[in-house]
Amino acid sequence: MRTLFCVICVLLATGAVAQAPDAGTLAGDAGAPTGVLTKPPALLRQVEAAYPPDAAAQQLEGTVVMFIDISETGAVTNVEITQPAGHGFDEAAVEAVKQFQFEPAEVDNVPAPVRIQYAYQFVFRAPEAPPEAPSADGGVQEPQGPVNFSGQALERGTRKPLVGAEVVLRELDRSAVTDNEGRFSFRGVPVGTHPVVVVLGNYDRFKTQETIEEGKLTQATYYVQKRIFSQYETVVRSDRERKEVTRTTITVAEVQRIPGTQGDTLKVVQNLPGVARPAFNGGALVIRGTSPQESGVFLDGLRIPILYHFGGLTSVYNSDLLEAVDYLPGNFSAYYGDITGGVINVRSREPRTDRYHATVGISLIESNAVIEGPITDTLSFAIGGRRSYIDLVLKAVPFDDDSLQVAPRYYDAQAKLVWKPNSRNTFTLQGLTSRDRLALLLDQPADGDPSVNGSLDVTTGFNQLRLRHQFREGKLTLDTHGLIGNTILDFQIGERGLRIASTDLFLRPTVEYAFNDSVTVAGGLDVVTNLAKVTASIQQPPREGEPPSPLVTEDLINIDGKFTQYYPSAWAEVRWRPIKDLLVVPGVRTESYVFTDQQEVKRSVNPRLAVRYALTETLTLKGGAGVYHSPPVQDEPSPGFGNPDLGAKRSLQYSVGAEWQARPEWFVGTEVFYNDLDDLIVRSDARVERNGESVPENLKNGGVGRIYGFELLVRRALTDRLFGWISYTLSRSERRDAPGARWRLFDNDQTHVLTAIASYKLPKGWEVGARFRFASGNPTTPVQGAKRDDTTDVFIPYYGLVNSQRLPSFNQLDIRVDKNIVFDTWNLDVYLDLTNAYNNQSVEGVAYNYNYSEREFFKGLPILPVLGLKGAF
């Protein structure tokens, strides 16, 4: 008898959600924070465990499942049994595994410690036959003759080759190990029917029989079932040090099945610390008490105009083409600029090159598909697309109400080509498109406002073509991005409307050089140009902190012209490690802001500093301070709606915190932050001289603000069955609109935000998950009365103190159940995503009657079940 054990372990998680200790800058991304598992650990030296005598006497078999911690040198530092087998198998397996030697895993091409799961299988065999007669050279003779039995072992459902699986002919006491393509072969197998066993860690034992015929080659393909099936693999890993104070990385492997997200990875961002719950669970990103316009959404380091389709139903980039999402709520690197809020950096992955793959998803809301694969040995492609069909469903349903002219509909598509002519160069060409439309017929005035009448037609969308070149050689990395695109916003209500058609140009070259292990320098340029054609005939909408009034009382603004916004920037930073446990990252960024009709170019200098110190092996202290500027956005720098001479808003950001990671799969992070805001843009009634004439100033840099709070994140990274997290934010965001004015709450201030998420994989392909959320209600301004305006024949409200009351708090439970059905060559996920499981409709605002004498809350969606299917091969 002897032991049969796995040669290759199964890696649990390809890039687990690692807030801690988060990754630094990817060598190939020169400044864009990533943290990618670029090389899994490989087993170099294995030691066979002794078969326990008592188990051998009873002809028992067993499988011992364990976690193995592998250091950055490839040594085994710890073994922890998660599924014991008893009968002496556990002790024997641990003793053998402690002597294993691995080729180290690499994160961002640098050796890094990881935790893997390993299943050590004991297979009983009859006592070995006497040794074969020695050959002429003194060795044991191998079976002679041609190969008459061969085959391939693949993972059932994904067709992934199983590397290192052992294929055993038990009666003959012969075995073969599969190669990198999952193939195996035997010579001289005797004629007859023989039992065959295939074993590999984390896979069910596969048993069958094969009949060998005289003079014939028997070929077989074995589809081996994974014990806990997932089309995504993951690795619990310790990343390289990072240069940001706070960053959370979300990977597709963890979040595809979080309840309430319908499998959309990007919607998970809204469940992280520092993010307030948006109204109607929509797509606005309110990060650390700043407006959504103050945060930046990036795809591979370059801006995308929007992250979500209408109402936050789904994101504009297919989750199946994502690698991960980086969330940086504040004190981020000088690599990012022109924002005072947070950063969402979406990282797309390269197309798969082993074979062609396809994924198709269908739900009650939309359908989407992805196809990818190799074109040549150096060229690969991926194409994805999505289309909603709410409009098609509603057309088939008879309604008495004919106000809905075009139901909400959206589509998006992505195409990507990756060419790697050699190991030093990578060229990426990527195209994106997204479009949304909604049309309504308003027969009656809303709230007695005759200006809100007629038809409503809203169209938004964008197209982008991106080219990227990455060069890596030794200590030098060059990364160049270029982008050309267009953005459209078309908003028509009755006779009024706003149309913006913009051409967008981006250029971002970056260089990084590592002098040694202690000093790395990085820097680059960041040039953004927007050329817009604007046509408008519309009233000025209320700004943040201004309670709404009937639009009919506002003057009509008419604009028809072309406008340019130009933002050139340069940045540099040093990553300095004076001692092993200390990382200091000073950086600086200079920004300029150029607008049409501007009388003087505005500029800013933004010094930043981040410090991380590993107090112990498990506890890291962190802190940061920096200056951040954000230019006027949207209509603010236009002469009609705003003021082209506006300066940038400024934020002085400070934060301190700690990260504790006693075990690779567990992470606890806390942080206290304070943001001091000034030069905020507020309304102005003054007049100024421009081009020789007196014109309304409209807007000016006259407001200040302060944001402070505490964040907590407890995370259980995805391992075999369980993952989840608890995030809590306690914060306050206040504004003062003029010197001497009272401090007031920010429109989206939420004192408490709590999110708890858990997902567990059950046997037989079942998985269950739940998400609970609680948030303080948003501030609201009470109406104290109204008076009739004889000119417009509408009632004009007068208000109490701005944002002096709050709406009721929000709480909601979402549940998701998945059943994964695995076939030999493909797999099917059937899911039910139940949003608002106990039907607690959230209060989203206050609605008044025509003269403001009566009011009632208007509420969000009731319980919403979404049934869907997702197939992949």
LUMKOLRO-868585 format. One record per residue: x, z, y of N, C-alpha, C in turn. Coordinates in steps of 0.05 Angstrom, whole numbers, plus 5000, padded with zeros to 4 digits. Layout:
% LUMKOLRO-868585
XZYXZYXZY;...
END
This chain:
% LUMKOLRO-868585
501750004976500050005000501850005024;500949885046502449905071500449865094;501549915118499849915141499649635153;497249565161496749325177496049405205;497449305224496849395251497049165270;495949205295495848995314498548945327;499148685331501548615345501048605375;498748515382498048495411495648675416;495848845437493649015444491848865463;489448965466487548845484487748985511;488148825531488448945558485648995569;485349245578482749325588482549275618;481549125629481049075657483148895669;482648665680484648495694484648565723;485448765732485648835760483549025767;483449255756481349445760481049505789;478649605796478249685823480249895830;482149835843484250025849484250065878;482950275887483550355914486250485913;486850605891489250755890491050665869;493550695871494950685896494950395903;493550295921492950015925495449845928;495049585925497349415924498349345952;500749255952501949165977501548875981;503548735992503248455999504248285976;502548105967503347925946505547745955;507647725939509947565947509147285955;507147175942506246905949504246895971;503347115981501347116002502547196029;504947276029506347336053504647466074;503847706069502347856089499547896082;498347726066495547766058495547976035;494348206039494448416019492948325994;494248355971492948295946493448515926;495048475906495448665884494448555858;495548325850494648175827496348235803;495048275780496548305755497648035747;500147975754501247715750502447675723;502847905708503947885681503148125665;501748085643500948325627503348415610;503248665600505448765583505448615557;507848575546508148435520509648615501;508748635477509948815457512548685447;514848835451517448735442518348855416;517849115413518749255389516449425379;515749385353513549535341514649695318;513349925313514150095291511750135273;512150085247509850105229509450395222;506950485223506250765217506250805187;506951045179506751115151503851155143;503051045120500351075111499951355101;497951505112497651785103497151805073;498551975059498351985030495552045020;494152235033491452295024489552065027;489851915050488151675054488751465034;491351435027492151225007491051294980;491051554973490051634947487151574944;485651584966482751524966482151234973;484251074978483950804986482250775012;482650965030481250965056482550775076;480950675094481950515116480950635142;482250575165481350685190482550545214;481250585237482250475262482450695283;484750725295485250925315485350785342;483550845360483450725387484750925406;486550825423487951005441488650865467;489151025488490250935513493250965511;494750755520497650765521498550725550;499950915561501150885587503950765585;504350545599506950395597508150405625;510650485626512050515651513050245661;514150245685515149995697517649885682;518750055664520949955647520049865620;517449895614516449815588516350025567;517150275574517150495555514350625553;513650725530511150865527511451155536;509951235557510251495569508151695560;505851585550503751765541501851615522;500851755502498851645484496551835482;494151725486491751895486489551765468;488851915448486851805429484051825441;482551605440479851595450477751575428;478551455404476751445381478451515357;478351765348479951845325478851735299;480551715279479751615252479951835231;481352055237481652275218483352195194;483452375174484852325148487852275153;488952375174491752345180492452085194;490551905198491051655212491951705241;490651895255491151935283494152015288;495052215273497852305276499852085270;499251935249501151715241501251495262;498951425274498851215294500251305319;499851555328501151645353504151655349;505051745327507951765322509251485323;507851285312508951015312508850885340;506650925354506250795380508250905401;508951155399510851275418513551135417;514150995395516650865392516550565399;514150475407513850195416515550145441;516349895445517649815470516249555479;515449555505514049325516515749185537;515248935541516248795565514348875587;515348985610513649105630511548915641;509249035648507348875664508348835692;507248635705508048585733505548565750;505648695773503648675794504948545818;503848325827505048175848507948095842;508348025816511047945806513148155807;512248405808514148635808513348825785;515248925769514549105747512949345757;510849415742509049625751507949775726;507450035728506250175706503350095702;502450095676499650025670498650215648;496050215644494850355622493250135606;493850125580492349935563490950085541;489049945529487750055505488949915481;489350065460490649955436489150065412;488449885393487149965368489049925345;489850145333491750135310490150145285;490249925269488549895246490149945220;489050105203490250165177488550025156;489749845141488349695120489749755093;488149855075489349935049489849675032;492249675020492949465001493849584975;493449434955494349524929497349544929;498549704911501449734911502749454908;504949424922506249164922507449094895;507348844889508548744864511548764865;512848764842515848774842516948544859;519248594872520448384889520948124875;520647904889521247644878524247624871;524847444853527647404846529247324870;531747424873533347344896533947044896;534146944919534846664922537946634921;538946394923541746344920543346484942;542146524966543546654988543046954988;541747054967541347344966538747444977;537147274991534547355003532347334983;529947424991527547404975526347124979;525646994957524546724960521746734972;521246564992518646535004516946344986;514246364988512646174973513345884980;513445724959514345454962511845264963;512445014971510244814971509244764999;507544565001506444495027504444705037;503844685063501744855075499044755063;497644935049495044865038492745035049;493445215068491345375080492245445109;490645345129491345395157488745435173;489045525197486645555214487245665241;485145755254485445855282483446095285;484346305298482646535303482046545333;479446545340478446535367476546775372;476446855397474547055405471746945404;469947075391467146985389465846995417;464646785425463246775451464746655473;467446675473469046555494471046345484;471546335458473446155445476246195455;476846435465479546505473481346545449;483646415448485446445424486246735421;486246835397487047105391490047105384;491647205401494547215398495347465383;496847445362497847675349495947795329;493747655323491947755302493247715274;492747895256493947875229491747765210;492447555197490647425177491747505149;490147635133491147755108489747645084;491247555065490247495038490747745021;488647915019489148185008489948174979;488648014963489248014934492047914929;493147744947495847634943497947794958;496947994974498748164990500547985008;499247795021500647615039499147615066;500647575088499447575114500947395133;499547305154500747145175499747245202;501347215222500647295249500147045266;497947055281497146815297499046785320;499446525328501246465350499646465377;500946355397499746355424497146195426;496646015407494145865406492245975385;492846205374491146335354491446205326;493446045322493645895296495346045276;494745995250496246115228496345915205;498145955186498345775163499645925139;499045835115500145945091501045705073;503245755059504245565039503745665011;503245464994503045524965500945734957;498745734970496545924962495445824936;495145994916494145914889491245804891;490645614874487945504873486045724865;483645724878481645924872480446034898;478646224895477346344918478646614924;479446654950480946884958479547024981;479347294981478447435005480447415028;479347385053480947365077480047575097;481947715109481347915129482847845155;481547855178482847815204482448075220;484648185230484448435245486148415271;485048535292486448555318485148775333;486848915348485849145363483449075381;481449255381479049235398477249005388;477748905364475948705352474948805326;472448735319471348805293473048665271;473248805249474648685226473048445215;474348225213473047975204473747935174;471647905158472047865129470647615120;471847455103470647215092472047145066;471346925055472746815031473246525035;475546435024476246155026476946054998;476045804992476645684967478845474970;481045504955483245324956483045134933;483144874939482944664918485644534914;485944434890488544304883488944054900;491344034913492143804928490643764954;489143964963487743944989488544165008;488344095034488944285055486244415064;486044665062483744815071484244905100;482444825118482644905146480245065155;480645275170478445455178478745535207;476445585219476345695246474745955245;475946175253474646435251473946535280;471446595284470546715309470247015306;472047165319472247455314470847595337;469147785331467447925350469048145363;468948155390470148375405468248615403;469448855400467749095397465949145421;467149145444465549165469465948905483;463948725481464348455491464048445521;465848295534465548225562467147965567;465947785582467447535588469647585608;469847825619471947895637473748105624;476348075626478148275616479248425639;480048675634481048845656483449005647;484949095667487249265662487249495681;487449735672487749965689490649985697;491249955722494049925730494650085754;497250145757498250265782499550045797;498549985821499549765837501949835853;503149625864505349675883504349825907;506249935922505450065947504149865966;502449965983501149786002501849866030;501249686048502049736076499649826093;497249816083494949916097494550206091;493350356109492750636104490450656084;488350496087486050506069485350226060;485150186034484149926024482949975997;480649855993479349855967479149575956;480049535932479949275919477849275897;476049085899473849055879474448805863;474348825837474748595820472148515806;472048255799469648145786468948295760;471048375746470648515720468948765723;469248905744467749155748464949125758;464548935776462048945792460048725786;460448565766458548355760455848465753;455648715744453148825734452249075749;453049105773452149345789449249305796;447549495791444649465797444149405827;442149245832441349175859442948965872;444948845858446548635870446048365857;444548355836444048105821446547965813;448648125807451148015798452947895820;452247945845453747835867455948035875;458447955870460748135875460948215905;460448025923460748085951458748285962;456448315949454448505958455348795952;457248825934458149095927459649225950;460749065969462149175992460449376007;457749326007455949496022455649776009;456949825986456750085973459350245976;461150165993463750295996463750486020;465550686020465650876042465950736069;464650846089464850736116462950516123;461450416103459550196108456750306110;455350266133452650366136450750176122;448450286114446450116102445149936122;445149676118443849496138440849496135;439449426157436549416157435649216136;433449286122432249116102434249046080;436349216076438449156056439548876060;439748796086440648526092443648486091;444648276104447448206101449248306123;448248466142449948556164452048766152;454548746162456548936153457249116177;456249356176456749566196458949746186;461449706194463649856183464750056204;464750306196465650526212464450516241;461850486242460450516267460950296287;461750056278462149826296459949616290;459549436309457549236305458549026285;456748886271457648686251459548476263;459148406289460848206301463748296305;464148556303466948666308468548676282;467348616260468848606234469348316226;471448276211472248006203471847956173;470747726166470447646139472347416134;474047436114476147246109475947146080;476646906076476946796049479846706046;481346836029484246776025485746786051;484946976069486447016094485446856117;483446676114482346526136479346596139;478446586164475646666170473646476157;471346596149468946446142466846546161;465046366171463146436192461146656183;460246636159458246836149458946906120;458047146112458647226084456147206067;453747226079451347226063449347016073;447646926054445346756061443246936075;440946806083438846946097438147216085;438147416102437247676094439047816074;441447716069443247846050442447816021;440847606015439947565987442347525969;444247365978446547305961448747205980;451247215970453447125987453846825986;455446726004455846436006458046325988;459346505973461546415955460846515927;461046335907460246405880462046615868;460846835858462447055848464146975824;463346775809464846695785467446555792;467846485818470346365827472146565842;471346825841472847025855474847165837;476947255849478847435835478247725843;478047775869477548045878476648035907;475848265917475048295946476548535956;478048505978479448725991477848826015;477449086016475949216037477749396053;478149346079479949506096478249596119;477349846119475549946140476949996167;479550026168480950086193483850116189;485350136211488250166210489649966191;488749716193489849506176492349386188;493649216172496149096180495948906204;498248846216498348656238497748376229;497548336203496848066192494047986202;492248186206489548136216489348206245;487748046260487348096288484747996298;484348026325481947936339479448086329;479748326318477548486309478148786313;476048936319476349226323474749386301;473349236284471949366262473549366237;472449276215473749276189474348986180;475648966157476448706145475248686117;474048456111473248386084474848136078;476748156059478247916051477547846022;476147616020475247515994477547345982;478347415957480547265945479447095922;479646835926478846655904481046635883;480246565859482146545838482846245832;484946205818485745935810483945855786;483445595784481945505760483345565734;481845605713483045645687484245385677;486445415662487845175653488045155623;486945345608487145325578485345115567;482945085578480944885569478744875590;476744705585474444695603472644935598;471645045621469745265620467345195638;465145315631462745285647461045535646;459745595669457845825671455345725685;453045795674450545725686448845975688;447746035712446046265716443346185727;441246315717438446255726437046525730;435846555754434146795759431646705773;429946905780427446845794427946745822;430346775832430946705860432546445862;434446405845436346185848437546105821;438945875822440545785799443345715810;445345765793448045685801449645605776;451745455781453445355759456245325768;458145355750460945325755462145175731;463944975737465444845716468344825725;470144865707473044875714474644805690;477244735696479044675675481444515684;483144435665485544275673484943985675;486343845693486243555695488843445682;491143555690493743495678495143765673;497543755664499043995660499644145686;499544005708500144135734497844145753;495544025746493344005764490744105751;489344285765486844395754484744395776;482144425767479944405786477844615779;476244675799473844845796471744755815;469244735806466944655822464644845818;463544945839461245125836459045055856;456645125849454345065867452045255861;450345285882448045465880445745345896;443345385887440945295902438745495897;437545595918435145765915432745585911;430645695899428145545896425745705903;426045895923423746035933421745845945;422845645959421045445972419545285952;420845215929419445055909417345215895;417845475890415845645878413345675896;413845725921411645775940410045515944;411245285942409745035945407745005922;408445105899406745085875404445295875;404645485893402645705894400645645917;398045635912396145595934395845835952;396245795978396046005998393845926018;392246126027390446086049391946076075;394146226076395746236101397645996101;397345816121399045576122401245606143;401845856150403845906171406645836162;407145856135409845806124410245506121;411745386139412245096139414445026120;416645176121418945146103419745426094;419345486069420045746059423145786059;424046036058426946076059428345926036;430345766043431845626022434745616031;436445616011439245606017440745465994;443045366001444845265980447745295989;449545295970452345295977453845155954;456245065960457844935940460844985946;462444985925465345025928466744835909;468944725919470644555902473544625908;475144645886477944735890479744575871;482044475882484144345867486644505871;488044565849490644705850492744535836;494844475851497044315840499644475841;500944505817503444645815505544465804;506844305822508844115812511244255800;511844495808514044645797513544945801;515445115793515045405794515145505823;516245355841516645455869514345375887;512845165881510945055900508145055888;506145135904503345125896501845005920;500344795914498544665935495644715926;494044795946491244845941489544705961;487644545952485644405969482944525962;481544615982478944745976476844655997;474444595987472244516004469944706000;468544776023466244966022464044846038;461544896030459244826046457145036041;455445086062453245276060451145206080;448545236072446445166090443945336084;442645436105440145596103438145476122;435545496114433345406132430845566127;429445626148426845766147425145656170;422545596164420745496185418045636182;417045726205414445866206412745746228;410045766225408245696246406845946256;407346016282406246256293403746186310;401346236299398946166312398146366334;398946616330398046816349400446946362;400247026388402347166401403047426386;405547486385406447736372406647956393;405348186388405448406406404548336434;402748146435401748076462403647916478;405747816467407747656482407247366478;406247226498405546936494408046766491;410346866497412846706494413546676464;412546866448413146846419410646716406;410646456407408346296398409246026389;407545886374408245626365409745626339;412045486337413445466312416145606314;417045696291419745816288421245656267;423545556274425245406256428145486259;429345596238432045696239433745556218;435945436226437845316208440645416214;442045506194444845586197446445456174;449045416179450745306158453545246168;455245186149458045116156459244946134;461244796141462944636123465844696129;467544716109470344766113472044606093;474244506102476244376085478844526090;480044646069482344816071484644696054;487044706066489544626052491544846054;492744916032494645146031497045066015;499445136025501945096010503445366009;504145435984505645685979508345605967;510445715979513145675969514545935963;515645965939516946215932519646145920;521746265930524346235918526046475925;526746625904528246865908526847065926;528147145948527047345966525347225988;525146965988523746826010521046726001;518946776017516246666012515246546038;514246296035512946166057510046106049;508146146067505346106061504045976085;502945736082501845596105498945516098;497145596116494245526113493445336136;491845146130490644976150487644936144;485944926164483144896160481844726182;479944566174478244416193475444446183;473544506201470844546192468844526215;466344566209464344566230462244776223;460944886244458945096241456545016257;454145066246451744996261449845236261;448645286285446545476289444345336305;441945306293439745176306437345356304;436545476327434345666328432345556348;429945496338427845386355425345556352;424245646374421745806374419945696396;417845556388416045426407417545216422;417345226449418745036466421545116472;422345346463424945446470426845426445;429445456451431245446428434145456436;435745466416438645486419439945326397;441745146404443244986384446144996390;447745086371450745086374451944926351;453344716357454844566337457744586344;459344706326462144776332463944646312;466244546323468444456306470544676306;471344756282473144986279475844896267;478044986280480744916271482345176268;483745206245485345436240488045346230;490145486238492845446228494145716225;495245776201496546036196499045996179;501345966191503845976176504946256175;506046336152507046606148509646596133;511446776139514046796126514547086118;515747126095516547386086519247376073;520947576078523647586067524247876059;525047916034525848176024528948196025;529948346044532848376046533948536022;532548746014533248905991530749065983;531149265965528949425956527749605978;529349646000528449826021527249696045;527849436050526949306075525849036069;523448986078522148716077520948666104;521448426114520248346140518348116135;516248116151514147906149513147836177;512247596181511147526207509947246206;508647166227507546906228505846856252;504546626253502746536274499946526264;498046546282495246546275493746406298;493046156294491845996316488945916308;487045996325484245936321483145776345;481745556339480545396360477745326353;475845366371473045296368472145116390;471244876383470244676403467244656398;465644756417462744776413461144606432;458944496422456944366439454544546438;453644646462451544836464449144726480;446844736468444344666482442444896479;441544996502439845236501437745226522;435345336515433245386534431745626523;432745866531431846106518432246346536;430746556532431246806547433546966534;434747136551436947296542435847516523;436747526498435847736480437048006488;435848226479436948496486439648536472;441448686484443948756473443849016459;445949086446446149346432445549566452;443849756444443149976462440949916482;439849676481437649606499435049586483;433049756488430549726473429249466480;427749346461426549076466424249096485;423948886501421648846518420548566514;418048516521417048236518418848036531;419547826515421447626525420347476549;417647466552416547316574417347426601;418247676602419147786627421947706634;423447586616426147506621426247216632;428247166649428546896660429546706638;428646456639429446256620432246156628;434046146609436846056613437045776601;437945576617438245306607441245226608;442245136585445045066583445244806567;446944626576447544386561450444306568;452244386550455044326556456944376533;459444326537461544366516463344596524;464044756505465644996510467845016489;470145126498472445166481473245456480;473845556457474945826453477545786437;479745906448482345856436483746126434;484546206410485846466405488546426391;490746396406493346386393494446676390;495646736367496746996362499446976347;501047186349503447206333503747496324;504847536300505147806290507647836274;508548086271510848146255510648436246;511848496223511848766213514348806195;515149056192517349136174516249336154;516849296129516249486108518749626100;519049876109521550016107521150266089;522850286069522850516051525450656053;525650846072528150996075528951166051;526951276038527351426013525251325993;525651385968523951275947520951325951;520251565960517451645962516151595989;517551486007516551446035516451146042;514251056052513950786061512950786090;514450656108513750646136513350346143;511150286155510550006162509849986192;511849936209511249886237510649586240;508849516258508149246263507149206291;507048956300506048886326504648616325;502648586341501148336342500548276372;501048026380500347946407498147736405;496147766423493847586422493147486450;492247236451491347116476488447006472;486947006494484146916493483646726516;482946476508482546266528479746156525;478246136548475446036547475145826569;473145656564472345456584471345606610;472245506633471545616659472745886665;474745966648476146216652478046186676;478146396693479946376716482746486710;482946656690485546766683485646826653;487746736640488046776611488447076605;487047176586487247456578489147486554;490747706554492647756533492548046525;493548106501493748376492496148416473;497148656472499348726454498348956437;498748926410497549116391499649236373;500949456380502749586362501249746341;502349756317501049896295503150036277;502350246264504150396247502550516224;503550476200502350606176504550746160;503950976150505851136135504551246109;505951226087505051326062507351486049;506651736039508751906028507652016002;509151965980508352065953509452355951;507552545956508452825955509152905926;507552815907508152855879507552585864;507852595838507252345823504252275824;502552465830499652415830498452435858;499752545877498652595904500152445925;498752275940499952125962498552195988;500152246009499152286036499352036052;497551986070497551736085496551786114;497451616132496551626159497151376174;495751336196496251096211495151116239;496250946257495250936285495750646294;494050546311494450276321492550196343;493349976356491649866377490449606367;487849566371486449336362484749226384;484648966387483048836408481248626395;478948596407476948396397475948246421;476147976421475247816444472247806445;471147716468468247676469467347476448;464947526437464047366414461347226422;460747016406458246876408457746776437;455546866450454846766477456246926499;457747136493458847316514460647166534;462446986525464246856545463046606558;460546536552459346296565458346356592;458546176611457646226639454646286642;453046166625450146206627449246476617;450046546593449246796580451047026587;453646966592455547186596457447136618;460047176612462047166633464747066621;465746836629468246726617470646896625;470447076644472747236652472747506639;471047546619471147796605473847836591;474648086589477048156574476248246546;478248296529477748376502477048676501;475348746482474749026476477149146462;477649406466479949536455479049776438;480549816416480050046398482750176391;482950426397485350586388484450736363;485750666341484850776315486950966304;485951196294487651396282486351486255;487951536235486851636210489051776194;488151986180489952126161488252176136;489652196113488252236088490052286065;488852296041490452356017489152205994;490752135974489852005950490952165926;489152215907489952365883489252205859;491152155841490652005817492152145794;490752345783491952495761492052325735;490252135732490151955709489751675719;490851475705490751195715487851095721;485951195705483251085708481551245728;482551465738481051635757482551635784;480951625805482151625832480251775851;481551945868480052085889481452035915;480051945935481251895961479552015983;480752136003479352246026480852156051;479252126073480452046098478852146122;480152226142478952296168479852086188;477951976204478651766222477451816250;478651716270477651726298478351466312;476351336323476751086338475851136367;477651076385477151106414476750826425;474350766435473650496444473450486475;474450276487474050226515473849926521;473249866546472849586554470649446538;468649616529466349496515464749326535;463449116524462048936541459149026545;458349066570455749166577454448986598;451849026603450348866622451348926651;451248726668451948756696449948606714;449148736736447348616755448848506780;451448526780453048446803453348136803;454348036826454947756829457947726834;459147506825461947456829462347176839;464847126849465546856858466746706835;465746466830466846296809466546006818;468845876819468945586828467745556856;468345756873467445726901464545806907;463145906887460345986892459746256880;457746386890456946646880455046616857;455746736834454046706810453646986798;451547016781451247276768453547336749;454447586749456547666731455547696702;453047766699451747796673452948016656;455447996649456748196631459448276643;460348516636462948616645464048816624;466648866626467949066609467649336622;465549476616465049736629464249966611;463949916585463050126567465350256552;464850496542466750636525465250736500;466750816480465550926456467451096441;466351246422468051406404466651416377;468251396356467351406329469151586313;467951776299469551956283468052026258;469552096237468252166212470152226189;468852256166470252336142469252156119;471052066102470251896079471352016053;469851986032470652086005469951865985;471851815967471351615946472451735920;470651755899471451835872470851605854;472851495840472451255825473451285796;471851175778472651155750473050855744;475550775741476050485737475050395710;474350145708473350025684475350055661;474550185640476250185616474650055593;473950215572472650085550469650065555;468350275563465450275565464450355593;465750535606464650665630466150595655;464750545677465950545703463850625724;464850695748462950765769464450895792;462950975812464251115834462051265850;463051465865461351605885462751575911;461351475931462551455958460651605978;461951745996460451896016461851866043;460251826063461251806091459651986109;461052146124459952316146461152216172;459452106190460651986214458652006237;459751956261458151936285459451726303;457651546313458551326330456951336356;458351376379457051406404458051206425;456351156445457150966467456351086493;457851006514457051066542457350806557;455150716569454950446580456050416608;456450646622457450636649458750906655;460650916674461951176682459851376691;459951616680458051816687455451816672;454951606657452451586641452651776617;450251836605450252016582451251866557;452452026539453151906514450651866497;450551646484448251576467449251486439;447451486420448151396393448351096392;450150996377450350706370447850626354;446850376359444350296346444450326316;446750286303446950296274448350556264;448250756280449551016272447951136249;449351216228448151356205449951596199;448851836201450552076198451552106169;449752066150450452106122449851846107;451751756091451351526073452551606046;450951606026451851685999451051465979;452951385962452351195941453651295915;452051285894453051355867452351125848;454451035834454150805816455350865789;453950795768455150825741454050605723;455750505705455050305686456350375659;454850345638455850425611455150205591;457150125575456749925555456050055528;453749975517452850085492453549895469;453249985445453649795422451649565422;452349365406450649135402450048975427;451948975446451748815470449948915492;449049165490447349275511449049415532;448149395557449449535579447349635598;447549885608445649995627447250095651;445950075674447250175698445150265718;446050435737444250535757445850575783;444350535805445550585832443550745848;444450965859442851125877444051125905;442451085925443451085953441751265970;443051395988441751556009443151506036;441551476057442751436083440851546105;442051656125440551756148439151516161;436751566173435351356187436851276212;436451016220437750916244436451036269;437951056291436751156316434650966326;432751076341430650916353429951036380;429050866399428350956426425350976428;424351216435421351246436420151116460;417751006456416150896478414451116490;414651156516413151366529410551266543;410351006544407950896556408350596562;406450476575406650196583404850136606;405549936621403849846644403449546642;401249466652400449186650401849026673;403048796665404348626685402348396691;401248396716399148206723400247916723;402747886728403847616729403847476702;404647626681404847506654402547586636;400947786646398647876630399448006603;401748146603402648296580403248586589;403348766570404049036575407149076572;408349206592411249256593411649546586;413149606564413549886556415650016574;415450276577417650426589418450646568;421050676566422250826544423351096552;423651276532425051526536428051476534;429551686527432451666525433151476502;435051306507435851106487436951246462;435851156439436651246413436651556410;434551676422434351966421432752066397;431551886381430251956356431351806333;430651886309431551746285429151676268;429451446254427551366234427851546209;425851566192426251726167428551626151;429751806136432051736119431251556097;433351426086432951226065434051336038;432551286017433551345990432351145970;433951065951433050845933434650855907;433350805885434550785859434250505848;436450385839436450125827437450145798;436249995780437050015752437449725741;439449705724439949445712440449475682;439249305666439649295637440549015629;442749005614443748745605443748745574;443248515563443548465535445348225532;447748265521449548045518449347945489;448547685486448247565460450647375456;452247435436454747285432454347085409;454746835414454746625394457646555388;458046375369460846305362462346185385;461145995399462645845420461645895448;459646065452458746125479457346395478;456646505502455246755503453046745524;451046905521448746915539448247195547;448047245573447347505584444447485595;442747655584439947675593439747945608;438847935633438848185648436248225663;435648475668433448555686434648735707;434548645732435548795755433148895770;432749165769430349285781431249425807;430549305829431149425855428849605864;429549835875427650035885425850115862;427050235841425650295816423250475820;423350675837421050855841419450785865;419750525875417950415895417750585920;420050655931420150805956420850615978;418950505992419450306012420750436036;423050316044424550426066423250366093;423550556112422550506139424650366155;424050126165426049956178425649946209;423450046219423050036248420250126255;419550096281417050176291415649936304;413149896297411549676308409249796325;408749666348406749756367404549546370;402149646378400049456385400549336412;398749166422399249006445399749176471;398449416473398849576497400449836491;401749846468403550066461402150336459;399550326455398050576452398050676423;398650506404398750576376401250466363;402250606344404650516330404550586300;406150436285406450496257409150396248;410150506226412650426215412250156200;414249976203414249746185416449796165;415849716140417449796117418749566103;420649636087422149436071420649356046;422149236028420949126003420149345984;417949295969417249485948419049445923;418249545901419749505876420049205870;422449125863423048835860424448795834;423148695813424548635788425548345789;428048305781429248045780430248005752;429047805738429847735711431647495711;433847505697435747275698437147225672;438346995670439946905647442646805658;444746855642447346745650448846665624;449346405621450746315598453546215605;455446245587458146165593459546075567;461345885571463045805548465845735558;
END
